[in-house]
């Protein structure tokens, strides 16, 4: 039973790292980069755009 738990834990960890590295390689980034950084940057840009538009409406 301990062998099965160890095997499953290793598979879960392996899949998580494999997906992380695979997304980065697919985007042409280094494998150790944060794959969610582009999503964060996009969200910040949109939020700033909304704030600027709101300021222009109330001027």
PyMOL Python script that loads the backbone (N, CA, C, O; Angstrom):
from pymol import cmd

cmd.read_pdbstr("""\
ATOM      1  N   UNK A   1       0.829  -1.191   0.000  1.00  0.00           N
ATOM      2  CA  UNK A   1       0.000   0.000   0.000  1.00  0.00           C
ATOM      3  C   UNK A   1       0.872   1.252   0.000  1.00  0.00           C
ATOM      4  O   UNK A   1       0.546   2.239  -0.661  1.00  0.00           O
ATOM      5  N   UNK A   2       1.978   1.213   0.741  1.00  0.00           N
ATOM      6  CA  UNK A   2       2.866   2.376   0.785  1.00  0.00           C
ATOM      7  C   UNK A   2       3.464   2.642  -0.594  1.00  0.00           C
ATOM      8  O   UNK A   2       3.648   3.795  -0.982  1.00  0.00           O
ATOM      9  N   UNK A   3       3.767   1.569  -1.335  1.00  0.00           N
ATOM     10  CA  UNK A   3       4.326   1.711  -2.672  1.00  0.00           C
ATOM     11  C   UNK A   3       3.341   2.436  -3.593  1.00  0.00           C
ATOM     12  O   UNK A   3       3.746   3.294  -4.378  1.00  0.00           O
ATOM     13  N   UNK A   4       2.072   2.101  -3.505  1.00  0.00           N
ATOM     14  CA  UNK A   4       1.055   2.714  -4.353  1.00  0.00           C
ATOM     15  C   UNK A   4       0.908   4.198  -4.021  1.00  0.00           C
ATOM     16  O   UNK A   4       0.799   5.022  -4.929  1.00  0.00           O
ATOM     17  N   UNK A   5       0.903   4.549  -2.738  1.00  0.00           N
ATOM     18  CA  UNK A   5       0.812   5.951  -2.335  1.00  0.00           C
ATOM     19  C   UNK A   5       2.010   6.733  -2.846  1.00  0.00           C
ATOM     20  O   UNK A   5       1.856   7.840  -3.361  1.00  0.00           O
ATOM     21  N   UNK A   6       3.195   6.167  -2.708  1.00  0.00           N
ATOM     22  CA  UNK A   6       4.407   6.825  -3.182  1.00  0.00           C
ATOM     23  C   UNK A   6       4.368   6.999  -4.698  1.00  0.00           C
ATOM     24  O   UNK A   6       4.740   8.050  -5.220  1.00  0.00           O
ATOM     25  N   UNK A   7       3.926   5.981  -5.382  1.00  0.00           N
ATOM     26  CA  UNK A   7       3.824   6.039  -6.838  1.00  0.00           C
ATOM     27  C   UNK A   7       2.837   7.118  -7.279  1.00  0.00           C
ATOM     28  O   UNK A   7       3.142   7.903  -8.176  1.00  0.00           O
ATOM     29  N   UNK A   8       1.671   7.163  -6.664  1.00  0.00           N
ATOM     30  CA  UNK A   8       0.672   8.170  -7.018  1.00  0.00           C
ATOM     31  C   UNK A   8       1.154   9.583  -6.713  1.00  0.00           C
ATOM     32  O   UNK A   8       0.933  10.496  -7.508  1.00  0.00           O
ATOM     33  N   UNK A   9       1.805   9.770  -5.578  1.00  0.00           N
ATOM     34  CA  UNK A   9       2.347  11.084  -5.232  1.00  0.00           C
ATOM     35  C   UNK A   9       3.400  11.515  -6.257  1.00  0.00           C
ATOM     36  O   UNK A   9       3.419  12.667  -6.690  1.00  0.00           O
ATOM     37  N   UNK A  10       4.253  10.602  -6.631  1.00  0.00           N
ATOM     38  CA  UNK A  10       5.266  10.900  -7.642  1.00  0.00           C
ATOM     39  C   UNK A  10       4.656  11.249  -8.987  1.00  0.00           C
ATOM     40  O   UNK A  10       5.152  12.131  -9.688  1.00  0.00           O
ATOM     41  N   UNK A  11       3.588  10.565  -9.348  1.00  0.00           N
ATOM     42  CA  UNK A  11       2.912  10.859 -10.612  1.00  0.00           C
ATOM     43  C   UNK A  11       2.259  12.241 -10.578  1.00  0.00           C
ATOM     44  O   UNK A  11       2.340  12.988 -11.553  1.00  0.00           O
ATOM     45  N   UNK A  12       1.624  12.580  -9.477  1.00  0.00           N
ATOM     46  CA  UNK A  12       0.975  13.894  -9.355  1.00  0.00           C
ATOM     47  C   UNK A  12       2.015  15.007  -9.436  1.00  0.00           C
ATOM     48  O   UNK A  12       1.823  15.988 -10.155  1.00  0.00           O
ATOM     49  N   UNK A  13       3.103  14.858  -8.709  1.00  0.00           N
ATOM     50  CA  UNK A  13       4.163  15.866  -8.746  1.00  0.00           C
ATOM     51  C   UNK A  13       4.780  15.948 -10.142  1.00  0.00           C
ATOM     52  O   UNK A  13       5.041  17.043 -10.639  1.00  0.00           O
ATOM     53  N   UNK A  14       5.011  14.818 -10.765  1.00  0.00           N
ATOM     54  CA  UNK A  14       5.573  14.787 -12.114  1.00  0.00           C
ATOM     55  C   UNK A  14       4.675  15.443 -13.142  1.00  0.00           C
ATOM     56  O   UNK A  14       5.153  16.166 -14.016  1.00  0.00           O
ATOM     57  N   UNK A  15       3.390  15.200 -13.045  1.00  0.00           N
ATOM     58  CA  UNK A  15       2.439  15.811 -13.975  1.00  0.00           C
ATOM     59  C   UNK A  15       2.397  17.327 -13.773  1.00  0.00           C
ATOM     60  O   UNK A  15       2.358  18.087 -14.741  1.00  0.00           O
ATOM     61  N   UNK A  16       2.407  17.759 -12.517  1.00  0.00           N
ATOM     62  CA  UNK A  16       2.357  19.198 -12.240  1.00  0.00           C
ATOM     63  C   UNK A  16       3.581  19.907 -12.821  1.00  0.00           C
ATOM     64  O   UNK A  16       3.444  20.927 -13.495  1.00  0.00           O
ATOM     65  N   UNK A  17       4.777  19.371 -12.564  1.00  0.00           N
ATOM     66  CA  UNK A  17       5.982  19.996 -13.110  1.00  0.00           C
ATOM     67  C   UNK A  17       6.031  19.884 -14.627  1.00  0.00           C
ATOM     68  O   UNK A  17       6.484  20.809 -15.301  1.00  0.00           O
ATOM     69  N   UNK A  18       5.579  18.782 -15.162  1.00  0.00           N
ATOM     70  CA  UNK A  18       5.571  18.597 -16.606  1.00  0.00           C
ATOM     71  C   UNK A  18       4.663  19.588 -17.304  1.00  0.00           C
ATOM     72  O   UNK A  18       5.013  20.120 -18.357  1.00  0.00           O
ATOM     73  N   UNK A  19       3.509  19.837 -16.731  1.00  0.00           N
ATOM     74  CA  UNK A  19       2.601  20.821 -17.317  1.00  0.00           C
ATOM     75  C   UNK A  19       3.191  22.216 -17.220  1.00  0.00           C
ATOM     76  O   UNK A  19       3.112  22.992 -18.173  1.00  0.00           O
ATOM     77  N   UNK A  20       3.787  22.546 -16.066  1.00  0.00           N
ATOM     78  CA  UNK A  20       4.411  23.861 -15.856  1.00  0.00           C
ATOM     79  C   UNK A  20       5.478  24.095 -16.921  1.00  0.00           C
ATOM     80  O   UNK A  20       5.489  25.133 -17.582  1.00  0.00           O
ATOM     81  N   UNK A  21       6.367  23.131 -17.081  1.00  0.00           N
ATOM     82  CA  UNK A  21       7.454  23.267 -18.054  1.00  0.00           C
ATOM     83  C   UNK A  21       6.926  23.229 -19.475  1.00  0.00           C
ATOM     84  O   UNK A  21       7.424  23.954 -20.337  1.00  0.00           O
ATOM     85  N   UNK A  22       5.937  22.405 -19.736  1.00  0.00           N
ATOM     86  CA  UNK A  22       5.380  22.300 -21.077  1.00  0.00           C
ATOM     87  C   UNK A  22       4.722  23.586 -21.540  1.00  0.00           C
ATOM     88  O   UNK A  22       4.867  23.974 -22.699  1.00  0.00           O
ATOM     89  N   UNK A  23       4.004  24.249 -20.653  1.00  0.00           N
ATOM     90  CA  UNK A  23       3.376  25.522 -21.001  1.00  0.00           C
ATOM     91  C   UNK A  23       4.450  26.554 -21.315  1.00  0.00           C
ATOM     92  O   UNK A  23       4.333  27.298 -22.289  1.00  0.00           O
ATOM     93  N   UNK A  24       5.486  26.601 -20.501  1.00  0.00           N
ATOM     94  CA  UNK A  24       6.560  27.565 -20.736  1.00  0.00           C
ATOM     95  C   UNK A  24       7.289  27.289 -22.041  1.00  0.00           C
ATOM     96  O   UNK A  24       7.597  28.218 -22.788  1.00  0.00           O
ATOM     97  N   UNK A  25       7.563  26.047 -22.317  1.00  0.00           N
ATOM     98  CA  UNK A  25       8.256  25.700 -23.562  1.00  0.00           C
ATOM     99  C   UNK A  25       7.364  26.038 -24.755  1.00  0.00           C
ATOM    100  O   UNK A  25       7.854  26.519 -25.777  1.00  0.00           O
ATOM    101  N   UNK A  26       6.082  25.793 -24.636  1.00  0.00           N
ATOM    102  CA  UNK A  26       5.139  26.121 -25.704  1.00  0.00           C
ATOM    103  C   UNK A  26       5.048  27.609 -25.978  1.00  0.00           C
ATOM    104  O   UNK A  26       4.814  28.014 -27.116  1.00  0.00           O
ATOM    105  N   UNK A  27       5.228  28.428 -24.955  1.00  0.00           N
ATOM    106  CA  UNK A  27       5.200  29.882 -25.115  1.00  0.00           C
ATOM    107  C   UNK A  27       6.562  30.443 -25.487  1.00  0.00           C
ATOM    108  O   UNK A  27       6.684  31.646 -25.719  1.00  0.00           O
ATOM    109  N   UNK A  28       7.586  29.605 -25.549  1.00  0.00           N
ATOM    110  CA  UNK A  28       8.923  30.067 -25.890  1.00  0.00           C
ATOM    111  C   UNK A  28       9.639  30.748 -24.738  1.00  0.00           C
ATOM    112  O   UNK A  28      10.558  31.537 -24.956  1.00  0.00           O
ATOM    113  N   UNK A  29       9.229  30.451 -23.519  1.00  0.00           N
ATOM    114  CA  UNK A  29       9.851  31.021 -22.330  1.00  0.00           C
ATOM    115  C   UNK A  29      10.798  29.991 -21.725  1.00  0.00           C
ATOM    116  O   UNK A  29      10.720  28.806 -22.049  1.00  0.00           O
ATOM    117  N   UNK A  30      11.701  30.445 -20.836  1.00  0.00           N
ATOM    118  CA  UNK A  30      12.513  29.463 -20.112  1.00  0.00           C
ATOM    119  C   UNK A  30      11.608  28.547 -19.287  1.00  0.00           C
ATOM    120  O   UNK A  30      10.545  28.973 -18.836  1.00  0.00           O
ATOM    121  N   UNK A  31      12.020  27.299 -19.087  1.00  0.00           N
ATOM    122  CA  UNK A  31      11.155  26.333 -18.419  1.00  0.00           C
ATOM    123  C   UNK A  31      10.861  26.679 -16.963  1.00  0.00           C
ATOM    124  O   UNK A  31       9.886  26.187 -16.395  1.00  0.00           O
ATOM    125  N   UNK A  32      11.696  27.521 -16.355  1.00  0.00           N
ATOM    126  CA  UNK A  32      11.513  27.868 -14.943  1.00  0.00           C
ATOM    127  C   UNK A  32      10.687  29.137 -14.753  1.00  0.00           C
ATOM    128  O   UNK A  32      10.451  29.535 -13.613  1.00  0.00           O
ATOM    129  N   UNK A  33      10.241  29.785 -15.829  1.00  0.00           N
ATOM    130  CA  UNK A  33       9.471  31.027 -15.741  1.00  0.00           C
ATOM    131  C   UNK A  33       8.057  30.745 -15.229  1.00  0.00           C
ATOM    132  O   UNK A  33       7.583  29.610 -15.253  1.00  0.00           O
ATOM    133  N   UNK A  34       7.410  31.795 -14.773  1.00  0.00           N
ATOM    134  CA  UNK A  34       6.035  31.685 -14.295  1.00  0.00           C
ATOM    135  C   UNK A  34       5.093  31.694 -15.498  1.00  0.00           C
ATOM    136  O   UNK A  34       5.009  32.710 -16.188  1.00  0.00           O
ATOM    137  N   UNK A  35       4.381  30.595 -15.774  1.00  0.00           N
ATOM    138  CA  UNK A  35       3.508  30.575 -16.948  1.00  0.00           C
ATOM    139  C   UNK A  35       2.293  31.476 -16.815  1.00  0.00           C
ATOM    140  O   UNK A  35       1.637  31.758 -17.818  1.00  0.00           O
ATOM    141  N   UNK A  36       1.970  31.936 -15.616  1.00  0.00           N
ATOM    142  CA  UNK A  36       0.812  32.794 -15.408  1.00  0.00           C
ATOM    143  C   UNK A  36       1.152  34.272 -15.472  1.00  0.00           C
ATOM    144  O   UNK A  36       0.264  35.112 -15.321  1.00  0.00           O
ATOM    145  N   UNK A  37       2.416  34.610 -15.691  1.00  0.00           N
ATOM    146  CA  UNK A  37       2.828  36.003 -15.704  1.00  0.00           C
ATOM    147  C   UNK A  37       2.121  36.777 -16.806  1.00  0.00           C
ATOM    148  O   UNK A  37       1.716  37.918 -16.586  1.00  0.00           O
ATOM    149  N   UNK A  38       1.964  36.194 -17.971  1.00  0.00           N
ATOM    150  CA  UNK A  38       1.297  36.900 -19.063  1.00  0.00           C
ATOM    151  C   UNK A  38      -0.166  37.167 -18.725  1.00  0.00           C
ATOM    152  O   UNK A  38      -0.715  38.195 -19.121  1.00  0.00           O
ATOM    153  N   UNK A  39      -0.790  36.267 -18.009  1.00  0.00           N
ATOM    154  CA  UNK A  39      -2.180  36.470 -17.596  1.00  0.00           C
ATOM    155  C   UNK A  39      -2.251  37.623 -16.598  1.00  0.00           C
ATOM    156  O   UNK A  39      -3.159  38.451 -16.666  1.00  0.00           O
ATOM    157  N   UNK A  40      -1.296  37.678 -15.673  1.00  0.00           N
ATOM    158  CA  UNK A  40      -1.254  38.757 -14.690  1.00  0.00           C
ATOM    159  C   UNK A  40      -1.035  40.101 -15.373  1.00  0.00           C
ATOM    160  O   UNK A  40      -1.697  41.083 -15.038  1.00  0.00           O
ATOM    161  N   UNK A  41      -0.114  40.150 -16.326  1.00  0.00           N
ATOM    162  CA  UNK A  41       0.157  41.391 -17.041  1.00  0.00           C
ATOM    163  C   UNK A  41      -1.071  41.852 -17.824  1.00  0.00           C
ATOM    164  O   UNK A  41      -1.392  43.040 -17.847  1.00  0.00           O
ATOM    165  N   UNK A  42      -1.748  40.912 -18.458  1.00  0.00           N
ATOM    166  CA  UNK A  42      -2.947  41.242 -19.221  1.00  0.00           C
ATOM    167  C   UNK A  42      -4.036  41.791 -18.288  1.00  0.00           C
ATOM    168  O   UNK A  42      -4.708  42.765 -18.627  1.00  0.00           O
ATOM    169  N   UNK A  43      -4.206  41.183 -17.142  1.00  0.00           N
ATOM    170  CA  UNK A  43      -5.218  41.641 -16.183  1.00  0.00           C
ATOM    171  C   UNK A  43      -4.881  43.040 -15.675  1.00  0.00           C
ATOM    172  O   UNK A  43      -5.778  43.869 -15.526  1.00  0.00           O
ATOM    173  N   UNK A  44      -3.612  43.317 -15.407  1.00  0.00           N
ATOM    174  CA  UNK A  44      -3.207  44.649 -14.949  1.00  0.00           C
ATOM    175  C   UNK A  44      -3.471  45.698 -16.020  1.00  0.00           C
ATOM    176  O   UNK A  44      -3.950  46.790 -15.714  1.00  0.00           O
ATOM    177  N   UNK A  45      -3.164  45.375 -17.271  1.00  0.00           N
ATOM    178  CA  UNK A  45      -3.409  46.319 -18.367  1.00  0.00           C
ATOM    179  C   UNK A  45      -4.895  46.638 -18.495  1.00  0.00           C
ATOM    180  O   UNK A  45      -5.273  47.799 -18.649  1.00  0.00           O
ATOM    181  N   UNK A  46      -5.730  45.614 -18.431  1.00  0.00           N
ATOM    182  CA  UNK A  46      -7.177  45.816 -18.541  1.00  0.00           C
ATOM    183  C   UNK A  46      -7.713  46.640 -17.369  1.00  0.00           C
ATOM    184  O   UNK A  46      -8.566  47.508 -17.557  1.00  0.00           O
ATOM    185  N   UNK A  47      -7.215  46.369 -16.168  1.00  0.00           N
ATOM    186  CA  UNK A  47      -7.669  47.114 -14.993  1.00  0.00           C
ATOM    187  C   UNK A  47      -7.282  48.583 -15.123  1.00  0.00           C
ATOM    188  O   UNK A  47      -8.085  49.467 -14.823  1.00  0.00           O
ATOM    189  N   UNK A  48      -6.061  48.846 -15.567  1.00  0.00           N
ATOM    190  CA  UNK A  48      -5.640  50.238 -15.759  1.00  0.00           C
ATOM    191  C   UNK A  48      -6.457  50.920 -16.846  1.00  0.00           C
ATOM    192  O   UNK A  48      -6.778  52.103 -16.728  1.00  0.00           O
ATOM    193  N   UNK A  49      -6.794  50.197 -17.890  1.00  0.00           N
ATOM    194  CA  UNK A  49      -7.622  50.753 -18.958  1.00  0.00           C
ATOM    195  C   UNK A  49      -9.007  51.112 -18.443  1.00  0.00           C
ATOM    196  O   UNK A  49      -9.545  52.165 -18.783  1.00  0.00           O
ATOM    197  N   UNK A  50      -9.579  50.248 -17.634  1.00  0.00           N
ATOM    198  CA  UNK A  50     -10.905  50.510 -17.058  1.00  0.00           C
ATOM    199  C   UNK A  50     -10.860  51.713 -16.133  1.00  0.00           C
ATOM    200  O   UNK A  50     -11.772  52.540 -16.146  1.00  0.00           O
ATOM    201  N   UNK A  51      -9.812  51.820 -15.331  1.00  0.00           N
ATOM    202  CA  UNK A  51      -9.672  52.958 -14.415  1.00  0.00           C
ATOM    203  C   UNK A  51      -9.555  54.255 -15.199  1.00  0.00           C
ATOM    204  O   UNK A  51     -10.183  55.253 -14.847  1.00  0.00           O
ATOM    205  N   UNK A  52      -8.751  54.249 -16.266  1.00  0.00           N
ATOM    206  CA  UNK A  52      -8.592  55.454 -17.080  1.00  0.00           C
ATOM    207  C   UNK A  52      -9.902  55.842 -17.750  1.00  0.00           C
ATOM    208  O   UNK A  52     -10.246  57.023 -17.797  1.00  0.00           O
ATOM    209  N   UNK A  53     -10.635  54.863 -18.268  1.00  0.00           N
ATOM    210  CA  UNK A  53     -11.925  55.151 -18.897  1.00  0.00           C
ATOM    211  C   UNK A  53     -12.919  55.709 -17.897  1.00  0.00           C
ATOM    212  O   UNK A  53     -13.696  56.606 -18.227  1.00  0.00           O
ATOM    213  N   UNK A  54     -12.904  55.196 -16.696  1.00  0.00           N
ATOM    214  CA  UNK A  54     -13.813  55.683 -15.650  1.00  0.00           C
ATOM    215  C   UNK A  54     -13.462  57.109 -15.271  1.00  0.00           C
ATOM    216  O   UNK A  54     -14.351  57.934 -15.064  1.00  0.00           O
ATOM    217  N   UNK A  55     -12.174  57.405 -15.177  1.00  0.00           N
ATOM    218  CA  UNK A  55     -11.760  58.790 -14.869  1.00  0.00           C
ATOM    219  C   UNK A  55     -12.223  59.745 -15.956  1.00  0.00           C
ATOM    220  O   UNK A  55     -12.664  60.854 -15.656  1.00  0.00           O
ATOM    221  N   UNK A  56     -12.129  59.332 -17.210  1.00  0.00           N
ATOM    222  CA  UNK A  56     -12.533  60.199 -18.324  1.00  0.00           C
ATOM    223  C   UNK A  56     -14.044  60.444 -18.340  1.00  0.00           C
ATOM    224  O   UNK A  56     -14.501  61.516 -18.738  1.00  0.00           O
ATOM    225  N   UNK A  57     -14.804  59.454 -17.908  1.00  0.00           N
ATOM    226  CA  UNK A  57     -16.266  59.598 -17.880  1.00  0.00           C
ATOM    227  C   UNK A  57     -16.685  60.646 -16.863  1.00  0.00           C
ATOM    228  O   UNK A  57     -17.598  61.427 -17.131  1.00  0.00           O
ATOM    229  N   UNK A  58     -16.043  60.683 -15.706  1.00  0.00           N
ATOM    230  CA  UNK A  58     -16.443  61.568 -14.622  1.00  0.00           C
ATOM    231  C   UNK A  58     -15.739  62.918 -14.644  1.00  0.00           C
ATOM    232  O   UNK A  58     -15.863  63.681 -13.686  1.00  0.00           O
ATOM    233  N   UNK A  59     -15.015  63.231 -15.692  1.00  0.00           N
ATOM    234  CA  UNK A  59     -14.360  64.546 -15.789  1.00  0.00           C
ATOM    235  C   UNK A  59     -15.343  65.571 -16.275  1.00  0.00           C
ATOM    236  O   UNK A  59     -14.991  66.741 -16.425  1.00  0.00           O
TER     237      UNK A  59
END
""", "prot")
cmd.dss("prot")
cmd.show_as("cartoon", "prot")
cmd.util.cbc("prot")
cmd.orient("prot")
